[in-house]
Amino acid sequence: MKEGRSKYALLILIVWVWVFLGIVATITLIAYVKGVSLDFKELINMLSKEPYLASYGEVVGIGALPLLISFIRKDDPKMYGLGRKSLLKSLALSLPPAVAISIARIMHGDLSIEGFSLRFPLNIWYAVLGVLAYGPLEVFFVVWLIVNTDIVLNSTKKVISPGLLITVLVFGLSHVLLSPQGGLLNAIKVTAIFMGLGLIFKYTRNSIGPMIAWTLINGQVSYLLVGCLT
């Protein structure tokens, strides 16, 4: 059992390291294919002009590796809250605050409307990719880490567990590096939101509600969705 937990711990470490390496490697590869200089300023300039390209880095760096590991290990999707059990409870706890936050953002004019001049079918492709990358896939990444960290620490039955606290704090505060434009305030907001969504997952054992809620709340989702379809 101890050896098994060591393997889980190693995989968790690899996933965390890959967050940064995977994103950088993906964006660098895209720049190379597009013929953009690999200079840091040029990479930032590319993403500023074509922000939807960052979705590829999000998919590869955030969601792909946990999904691949789960597929290879043949994990039961239910261990990550992907099932019908407690679905209604998960939705009831997750959606009302998410809808309220979304309405408040729209009323305060926080929704950025900027067209990217993408033609069909690329506009549909990047809209869907952006929603999946920054919505459900990001939540799955966090849930995967919570579950596997709790397995290592033998705390799977606890609602407020070490896996929840460690994962959410590291993930939330990592946004200082992953989303430097948002600053520390954005990182604190992400930490607070995912702490709430993580608690809902741990309490209901269902992650579908938090996935939908984060898709509604995440400003990057709305930014890419509106930008790609206008």
Salt bridges, closest charged atoms under 4 A:
GLU50 OE1 - LYS34 NZ 3.27
ASP75 OD2 - ARG73 NH2 2.72
ASP150 OD2 - LYS202 NZ 2.79
